[in-house]
């Protein structure tokens, strides 16, 4: 397995965390649901630092090199400030109560967690 981690500093962008949440709801989440070899993608935000990012978990390094259905670079206006690729040493799923993981988070308040804790 292979992982990719990206972070953008939004200070120089016309985009905000809220505008990028709209992009997730309307376009990006659905587009990534059909990417071959992608096991998991999690979008992240850090409002205090005005940062936006993602973690992608791939079945292989080869799968991670494919063209992605993302317009993040176009919308934000530049490449991520941080982009790391790495091998995955191990994975685990802990105990959980929520069976469905897809479409959870602040971008989908009707399907997931409503507040920051």
C-alpha positions as CSV (number, residue, x, y, z in Angstrom):
1,X,0.0,0.0,0.0
2,X,1.0,3.6,-0.6
3,X,0.0,6.9,1.0
4,X,-0.1,10.5,-0.3
5,X,-0.4,13.5,2.0
6,X,-1.0,17.0,0.7
7,X,-1.5,20.4,2.4
8,X,-2.3,23.8,1.0
9,X,-1.8,27.1,2.8
10,X,-4.9,29.1,1.7
11,X,-3.6,32.5,2.6
12,X,-2.6,33.3,-1.0
13,X,-5.8,31.7,-2.5
14,X,-9.2,33.1,-3.3
15,X,-10.6,29.9,-1.9
16,X,-11.7,29.4,1.7
17,X,-12.4,26.3,3.7
18,X,-16.1,26.8,3.3
19,X,-15.9,27.3,-0.5
20,X,-13.8,24.1,-0.7
21,X,-16.4,22.3,1.4
22,X,-19.0,23.2,-1.3
23,X,-16.6,21.8,-3.9
24,X,-16.5,18.5,-1.9
25,X,-20.2,18.2,-1.6
26,X,-21.0,19.2,-5.2
27,X,-18.2,17.5,-7.1
28,X,-15.0,16.0,-5.6
29,X,-16.3,13.4,-3.2
30,X,-18.4,11.7,-5.9
31,X,-15.6,11.9,-8.5
32,X,-13.1,10.1,-6.2
33,X,-15.6,7.3,-5.5
34,X,-14.8,5.8,-8.9
35,X,-11.0,6.1,-8.9
36,X,-9.4,2.6,-9.4
37,X,-6.9,1.6,-6.7
38,X,-7.9,4.3,-4.2
39,X,-8.8,2.6,-0.9
40,X,-9.5,5.7,1.0
41,X,-9.4,9.5,0.8
42,X,-9.9,11.9,3.7
43,X,-10.0,15.6,3.2
44,X,-8.7,17.8,6.0
45,X,-9.0,21.4,7.1
46,X,-7.2,23.4,9.8
47,X,-9.2,26.7,10.2
48,X,-6.7,28.1,12.7
49,X,-3.9,27.9,10.2
50,X,-6.0,28.4,7.1
51,X,-4.9,25.1,5.6
52,X,-6.6,22.5,3.5
53,X,-5.4,19.0,2.7
54,X,-6.0,15.4,2.0
55,X,-4.7,11.9,2.8
56,X,-5.0,9.2,0.2
57,X,-4.5,5.5,0.7
58,X,-3.7,3.6,-2.4
59,X,-3.5,-0.2,-3.2
60,X,-0.1,0.4,-4.9
61,X,2.4,3.1,-5.8
62,X,1.5,2.6,-9.4
63,X,-2.2,3.4,-8.7
64,X,-1.1,6.6,-6.9
65,X,0.5,8.0,-10.1
66,X,-2.7,8.1,-12.2
67,X,-4.5,11.3,-13.3
68,X,-7.0,12.3,-10.6
69,X,-10.4,13.9,-11.0
70,X,-9.5,16.8,-8.8
71,X,-9.8,20.5,-9.6
72,X,-8.2,21.6,-6.3
73,X,-5.0,23.0,-7.9
74,X,-7.2,24.9,-10.4
75,X,-9.5,26.3,-7.7
76,X,-6.8,27.1,-5.1
77,X,-4.5,28.5,-7.8
78,X,-1.3,26.7,-7.0
79,X,0.2,23.3,-6.1
80,X,0.1,22.1,-2.5
81,X,2.8,23.6,-0.3
82,X,3.4,20.1,1.2
83,X,3.2,16.9,-0.8
84,X,4.5,13.6,0.7
85,X,4.3,10.1,-0.7
86,X,5.2,7.2,1.5
87,X,4.9,3.5,1.9
88,X,2.4,2.2,4.4
89,X,3.9,0.0,7.1
90,X,0.6,-1.2,8.6
91,X,-3.1,-0.6,8.8
92,X,-5.8,-1.4,11.4
93,X,-9.4,-0.6,12.0
94,X,-10.4,-0.1,15.6
95,X,-13.7,-0.6,17.2
96,X,-16.4,1.7,15.9
97,X,-20.1,2.3,16.0
98,X,-20.6,4.1,12.7
99,X,-20.6,1.5,9.9
100,X,-20.7,3.8,7.0
101,X,-17.5,5.9,6.6
102,X,-18.3,7.5,3.2
103,X,-19.7,11.0,3.2
104,X,-18.9,11.9,6.8
105,X,-17.5,15.1,8.2
106,X,-18.1,18.8,8.2
107,X,-18.8,19.0,4.4
108,X,-21.8,16.6,5.0
109,X,-23.4,17.7,8.2
110,X,-26.6,15.7,7.5
111,X,-24.5,12.5,7.4
112,X,-22.0,13.0,10.0
113,X,-20.4,15.0,12.8
114,X,-21.7,18.6,13.2
115,X,-19.2,20.3,15.4
116,X,-15.5,20.5,16.1
117,X,-14.4,18.8,19.3
